[in-house]
Amino acid sequence: MAEDAIPVPQPQAPLRVVLLAYDGMNLLDLAGPLQALTTANRDVAPGAPCRYETIVASGEGGAIVTSAGLPVVTVATAALADITIDTLIVPGGCVGEDFAVPPALRDFIAERAETVRRLCSVCTGAFLLAAAGQLEGRRVATHWAWLDRLKTRHPGLDVDAHSIFVRDGNLWTSAGVSSGIDLTLALIEEDYGPRVAIDAARQMVVFVKRAGGQSQFSVPLAAQTKDQAFIELHAWMAANLAADLSVGQLAVRAGLAPRTFARAYASKVGRTPAKTVELMRIEAACRALEETDLPLKSIAQSTGHGDEQNLRRAFQRQLVTNPATHRLRFSSLLP
């Protein structure tokens, strides 16, 4: 049975989601999840309750100023003392190179964490959850540029360096900035099923849902953050996935002897050229399955896998699934 055919229990009243705010936070860390929740409310049946009630709160209430300079009007956390919170989302962001924990929000999280159904963070919001004592021994995600600082400040955390978002029980943490949208779409799917999440993603013109295990980086971007020597080569590879991408041909493009190229590449990028090719091709195949209705034969050929059998083998080896299942779960084109 297709996943979207499985009945999903529908809450009878709106789920209350509180998003915390503070001076210097990233605007998109707040606005992305808030927009996803608001969009999920748009297609409810006439007379039916909305799916989510959202509240933006800060320690003192009133206007806070985001890092983009845009003020956001909030309610004070004290006003939430007697209301039930289903999901608490903590955005990230700060001014400068060190995350300054707002004490009032830290204390509010520590007080309410045991009573909420889900506790979530976006980007460096993980620092605030950790300061409130909610992440010790848990598997978490944060922005790639802040990984080492989070590990240093809180060595008891299992920090995931790659995932878009991580779920550990009722704890959901996401990577940098826009990944808050991915996390929120996953929350919507858990609450109301994949069709509602897909419809919200369509309205927002974003990818329907990236797998929680997908890397924060596309393959070329991940490679260029390690070394810039092969940026042009990676761009050419990504644009020519169906071409001969053997070590010999890549060496010619790089202007090096094959053995010299292979050694230099592995040293600078941290993996073999063949591994990068494999990752680029599987990433491109995933995008094609998610964003088009092309047959598997065409996708296999255009992404350099050759035929459907090789494509299936690659999916099983890299993602422990098959192309048809991936399309069923992540396609933005399914009715």
N, C-alpha and C positions, 0 to 999 in steps of 0.2 A: 504494500500500500504506500502511495506517495506520502511524504511527510506532511504536505499541506492538506491532505485529506483526513488527518488525525484530528478529531475534535479537541479543541482547546477550551478549557473552562473559562468563561467570561465573567470577570468581576461584576457584581451587581451595583457597585458604587465606584466613583472615581478613585483611582489609586493616588494617594498624596505623595508627591515627590518634592523634597526640599533641596534646593541647590544653594550652597553657601557662597558668599562673596566677600571680598576684602580688597583694600587698596592695593593696586599693583598687579592684580590677577590678570590672566589672559582673557581678553574679551571672548574669543572663540571657544575657549574651554567652557564658558558659561553658555554662550549663545548657541553653540552647536547642539548640545544635548537638549536645551530648552526648545529649540526649533523642531527637533525630531519629535519630542513629546507633543508639542502643539500640533504638528502636522498629523500625528496619529489620531488626534481628536476630530479631524475635519470630516471624516466620512462615516460617522456614527449615524444610526437610523434616526429619523425624526422622532423627537420625544424621548429618546434614550439618553441616559447620562453620558457625559464625556468620559473618555477613558482615563484621563489624567488630570489631576488638580496640581498645579505647580506653584511653588512659593520660592522666591529668592530672598535669602536672609543673610544678615551680617551681624557682627557682634553688637553694635550699637544701633543699627537701623539707619534709615536715611540714605543719603547718596554716598556711594563709594566710587572711586575713580580707577578705572582699569588702566593697564599699562599702555593702551592705545589712546588714553586721554578722555575716553568717553565715560561720563557718569552713568551709574546704574542705581535706580532707586530700590531700596530694600526694606524689609521689615526687620525688627530686632529679634534675635533668637529668644529673648525672654518672652516674646509674644507667642512662642510655640510651645510653652511649657505644658499646656493642657490638651494638646492635639496629638492625634496618632500620626506617625510618619511611616509610610510604607518603605520608601527608598530615599536614602540620603546620598547626594552627589557632591563631592568636593572638587571643584576645579583647581587648576594649578596656575603657575605664573608668578613672577616677582620682578622687582626692579633691582638690577645688579646681579652679582654672581653668587649670592648666598641666599638660601630660602629662609626668610624670617617668619617664624610661626606666630600667627595671631593668637594670643593666649585665650581670648574669649571663645574663639571657634574651637581651639584645642579642647577646652573644658566642656564645651557643648557636645562635641563628638564623643568624648569619653563618657559623658552622662547618658547620651541617647543611643549609643552604638548597640547595646544589648536589646533594645526594644524595637529596632527597625528590622524589616525583612531583608533588606539588601543595603550594603554599605559600599559606596563606589568612589573612585577617584579618577581624575583626568590629569595626565601629565605629572607635574610636580606636586599635585594634590596628594600624592602618596607620602610626601614629607609630613604633611599635616596629619594624615591618618596615623603615621608611625609615631609622631610626637604625642598623639592621643592614646598610644599604647595598643593600637588595633592591628598591627602588622607583624608582631614578633612571631617568628617561625613560619610565616605564611609566604606563599609564592606570589610575587607581585610584579607589576610592570610600571615603567615610568619612561620619560623622554630619554632617548639614547644619550644625549649630552649630559644627563644628570645621573647616569647609572653609578659611576664610581663614587660620586658624592653621597648618594643614598646608601650605598654599601658601607662607606666609611662612617657615616653618622649613625647607621643602624646595622651593625654587622650581623645581627640575628635574623635578617631577612633573606629569603631566597629570591633574589632579583633576577627576573627573566630579561635577558638582553635583547630579545628578538621580537617577541609577540606584539601584535597590535593591541590586544587586551588579554587579560588573564582572569579566569574565574577560579577562586579557591573557596568552595562552599558558598556562603552568602556574601563573600567579599569579591568585588569586581574592580580591577585596576586597569587603566589603559595607558598607552604610550603618549607620544607627543600631540598636543593641540587637537588636530582634526580627528584623531582616533577616538575622541569623546563621542563623536557621531556614530562610529562603528559600535562602540560599547552600548550606546543608548538604543540603537536599532536591535541589538541582541537582547536588551532588556524588554523591548517591545515585543519581540518574537516570543520570549519566554512567557509574557503575560497574555498575549492575544493571538499567537500563532504567526507563521511565516508570511501569510498573505497580507496582514496588516503592516508588518515590517517592510515588505516589498513595496506596498503601495506608498508608504511614507518615504522610502528611498527614492521612488520614482518622482514623487512630488518635489523632493529636494534636489533632484538631479545628481544623485551620488550613487556609487556602487551599492547594490542592494545590501550586501553583507559580506565582509571579508572574514575568512576563518580566523578564530582566535589564535591559531598557531602560525598565521602568516607573518612573515617578517615585517618589521617597521620600514624596511628599505625595499625598493625594487632591487633586482640583482645588480644592474649597473651602478645604481646609487650607492649600494652597500660597498661595492668594490672601490668606487672613487673616493669614499671617505677614508679608505686605508692607504691608498697611494694614487697619485694623479698621473703616473707614467703611462697608463694604458687607457685614459679617458676616451681618446679618439678611436682606439681599437674597439672598446666596449660599445661605443655608439654604432660603429659599423657592424659589429656582430649582431646587435639587437635589431638592426634594419635588414639583416641578411641571414635570418635563421635557417632558411632552406638551402643556403649555399654550403659548400665544403668548408667546414670549420675545424678541420684537423689541425694538429699542432704545426704541421709543415706549412699549411696555407696561412695560418695566423702568424707564424714567424715571418713569412714573406711580407705580410701587411705591416708588421712591426719593424721590418728592416733588420732582422737578426737571424743568426743561424738557429736551426730548430732546437738544439740542445741548450744553447745560450738563452734563447727565448723561454724555454720551459723552466729553466732554473730561475731566471730573473722574475718571471711571472709568479711562480710559486712563492718566492721570497717576498715580493712586494704586495701581492694580493692575498696570500695566505691559503690558497688552494690551487689546484692544477687548472690549466686552461680547459681541459675536458670537463671538469666539474662545473666551471662557469657556464660553458655551453649548455650542459644538461639543465642547469637551473634556469637559464634564460629561456630555453625552449619550453620547459614545463610551466613557467610563469606566463609565457605568451599563450600557451594552450589553455590555461585556466581563464585568462581574459577572454579568449575567443568563445569558450563555453559559456561564460557568464554574460557576455554582451552581444552575442550573435546567435542565429539559429542555423549556422552552417553545419553541414553533416560532418561526422567524425573524419571521414576520408579527406575532406578539404582541409580541416584543421590540422590533421596529421602531416599533410604535405606542406602546408604553409609555415608550420612551426619547425620543420626540419626532422620530424619523426619518421617520415617516409610513408608508413601505412598505419592502419588502425591497430594492428596487433602490437606494433612497437609503441604506439601511443598508450595503449592499455598497460603494457609492461612498465613504461615510464611512470605512469600514475601510481601503479601498485608499489613500485620501488620507492618513489619519492613521497607520496602522500597516503599510502596504504588505503587507496580507494580506487575507483574506476571513473573514466570520463563521464559516463551516463549519470552516475550518482552525484558527481560534482555539479553537473549541469542542473539536475533536479533540485539540489539544495540551494545553489547560489545564482541561478539564472535570473536576470531582471526581465526576461521576456515571457516567462511562464504566465498563463492566464490566472 
